[in-house]
Amino acid sequence: MDHLPLPAPVLSSPSQHGAGRALDAYKTALATAASAAAYAVMARSMARELLPEELRAAARWLAAAASARFGRGDRERHTIVIRRQYDTGYGENHLFEAARAYLATRIDPRAMRRLCLARSRAKEPDGCGRWSTLLCMEPGGSTVDVFDGVEFTWTSVETGGDEKKKGKGGGGSPRESLELSFDAEHTDTALERYVPFVMSTAEELQMRDRALRIFMNEGRSWHGINHQHPATFDTLAMDPALKDAVIADLDRFLKRRDYYRRIGKAWKRGYLLYGPPGTGKSSLVAAMANYLRFNLYDLDLSEVRLNSALQKLLIHMPNKSILVIEDIDCCFDAAASRKDAKAPELVDQLDPDYTSDSSDEGWQVNTQQAKGITLSGLLNFIDGLWSTCGEERIIVFTTNYKERLDPALLRPGRMDMHIYMGYCGWEAFRTLARNYFLVDDHELFPEIQELLSAVDVTPAEVSEMLLRSEDVDVALWGLREFLRERIRKTRKETEKKHGAEAAEEVVAQKAV
Ligand SMILES: Nc1ncnc2c1ncn2[C@@H]1O[C@H](COP(=O)(O)OP(=O)(O)OP(=O)(O)O)[C@@H](O)[C@H]1O
């Protein structure tokens, strides 16, 4: 250990004596301070080697707590403790998991020398489990989060724990908790705004990370499988303005919980997607599910025999989900013909409480006769009963023939947004070219743009042509030939049709 050299004794006058004494005292103090610093360095390195990490963590936590308590002058501090397990020791406290998930987004790994990586299994609303990895604070670690200008200090704490009792049912494991402390004057902000904010952020994170599932109806229950449809709004080829409008509509819907409550309407939104086959209606539904992180419930009405079964299926759909009924124009024709055949058996299984809505009489099939599934029954559930037992749900109907739909479905207020998925235009083609070849320009683009404006081809057809080769030149050349051929064919058919009409006209005139 180095010491400062001690001053050599000197002879001096009385006045010099005073100044000399002061100088001596200064040098002694300097030497003492230097020794103390050196001892501290030595003590720290000895502690690092001799003390177990747990003790050092506890010391760090005490230091953090002391600085939080005393470093703020006289301001009173309040603390909320969120234990990992309830006092009974049974069952996890979900608040702890939520707070930990939230803090994982707030921790700055560069600012913390020790962090721990935890793997947790979260149970999803549909009962499935999912593993996820989280960055967490070590016991003793602490971080500050600022919300609306107020500082909230989170500290990770571990107490108790007895090695001897571990694994013997004696509660030998240490107890983990998170402590949230703040100035007493901000207690209302903490309880009424900050804690709910933490919880809703954690819920959003869980929604974002969860594996999506698609459920199909079998009898009166839903059966789900993982939904890994790659369609997103980025990959979807459609008119850019319409795409932006759909995204904006979904965003607005998500933010409007309070608004829906205030106006007394159920928090749900209906979309009717219509257009020729292969224009991306199913892809849009998948993109919506991926965007919202909502599970899909694909309802096959031909599998549902009674309104009571439909009711049960709809009631068992959780919040934050999308109900899809494809080809809605065909559903009720099929149901009607099936009901006609099955009417005698069905009468015995009727739901005595169900009464159908007579307002949609013109279109609905004869429910008194068969009492199977009806459009009005479906709309009744969706608008009435279903709305009251859940929220934040999306309903999507798709059809290739909007003109065949019952007016009850098209009535204002029923489906909030009607979205036309049309033939492949220039902007939609550019999206596909970007998806498939990562190109924004090509020498064939001007010609393809011209050809696309002269013919109706679906995005599915264009996708199919682009998939044929991994070489962009070959694929675009093939698409150009395909479009030219389609134009030739269309012209021929038109000429043939005009020729036939002209011939009919000549025959008609002759007859006159
Ligand atoms: N607008 C689009 N954007 C991107 N890909 C599309 C689009 N439309 C169709 N496709 C491609 O064509 C395939 C079939 O499209 P999709 O099933 O979404 O069409 P659809 O309109 O739902 O057809 P249908 O009415 O027959 O159910 C998709 O898997 C996708 O590869």
The ligand as an SDF file (V2000), in Angstrom:
LIG
                    3D

 31 33  0  0  0  0  0  0  0  0999 V2000
  -54.6200   -8.7220  -52.7200 N   0  0  0  0  0  0  0  0  0  0  0  0
  -53.6920   -9.6910  -52.6260 C   0  0  0  0  0  0  0  0  0  0  0  0
  -52.4750   -9.4270  -52.1400 N   0  0  0  0  0  0  0  0  0  0  0  0
  -51.5540  -10.3840  -52.0420 C   0  0  0  0  0  0  0  0  0  0  0  0
  -51.7460  -11.6530  -52.4330 N   0  0  0  0  0  0  0  0  0  0  0  0
  -52.9430  -11.9670  -52.9350 C   0  0  0  0  0  0  0  0  0  0  0  0
  -53.9760  -11.0090  -53.0480 C   0  0  0  0  0  0  0  0  0  0  0  0
  -55.0500  -11.6040  -53.5720 N   0  0  0  0  0  0  0  0  0  0  0  0
  -54.7250  -12.8700  -53.7730 C   0  0  0  0  0  0  0  0  0  0  0  0
  -53.4640  -13.1070  -53.3890 N   0  0  0  0  0  0  0  0  0  0  0  0
  -52.7710  -14.3950  -53.4940 C   0  0  0  0  0  0  0  0  0  0  0  0
  -53.7120  -15.3360  -53.9610 O   0  0  0  0  0  0  0  0  0  0  0  0
  -53.9990  -16.3270  -52.9700 C   0  0  0  0  0  0  0  0  0  0  0  0
  -55.5250  -16.4940  -52.8610 C   0  0  0  0  0  0  0  0  0  0  0  0
  -56.0790  -15.2690  -52.4000 O   0  0  0  0  0  0  0  0  0  0  0  0
  -57.2480  -15.1890  -51.3190 P   0  0  0  0  0  0  0  0  0  0  0  0
  -57.6410  -16.5330  -50.8790 O   0  0  0  0  0  0  0  0  0  0  0  0
  -56.8790  -14.1990  -50.2800 O   0  0  0  0  0  0  0  0  0  0  0  0
  -58.3880  -14.5960  -52.2310 O   0  0  0  0  0  0  0  0  0  0  0  0
  -59.9540  -14.5240  -51.9330 P   0  0  0  0  0  0  0  0  0  0  0  0
  -60.4210  -13.2270  -52.4920 O   0  0  0  0  0  0  0  0  0  0  0  0
  -60.2080  -14.7630  -50.5210 O   0  0  0  0  0  0  0  0  0  0  0  0
  -60.4900  -15.7090  -52.8040 O   0  0  0  0  0  0  0  0  0  0  0  0
  -61.8860  -16.5090  -52.6200 P   0  0  0  0  0  0  0  0  0  0  0  0
  -62.9890  -15.5300  -52.8550 O   0  0  0  0  0  0  0  0  0  0  0  0
  -61.8120  -17.5540  -53.6930 O   0  0  0  0  0  0  0  0  0  0  0  0
  -61.8980  -17.0700  -51.2500 O   0  0  0  0  0  0  0  0  0  0  0  0
  -53.3860  -15.8200  -51.7020 C   0  0  0  0  0  0  0  0  0  0  0  0
  -52.8670  -16.8480  -50.9270 O   0  0  0  0  0  0  0  0  0  0  0  0
  -52.2930  -14.9040  -52.1680 C   0  0  0  0  0  0  0  0  0  0  0  0
  -51.1130  -15.6410  -52.4210 O   0  0  0  0  0  0  0  0  0  0  0  0
  1  2  1  0
  2  3  1  0
  2  7  2  0
  3  4  2  0
  4  5  1  0
  5  6  2  0
  6  7  1  0
  6 10  1  0
  7  8  1  0
  8  9  2  0
  9 10  1  0
 10 11  1  0
 11 12  1  0
 11 30  1  0
 12 13  1  0
 13 14  1  0
 13 28  1  0
 14 15  1  0
 15 16  1  0
 16 17  2  0
 16 18  1  0
 16 19  1  0
 19 20  1  0
 20 21  2  0
 20 22  1  0
 20 23  1  0
 23 24  1  0
 24 25  2  0
 24 26  1  0
 24 27  1  0
 28 29  1  0
 28 30  1  0
 30 31  1  0
M  END
$$$$
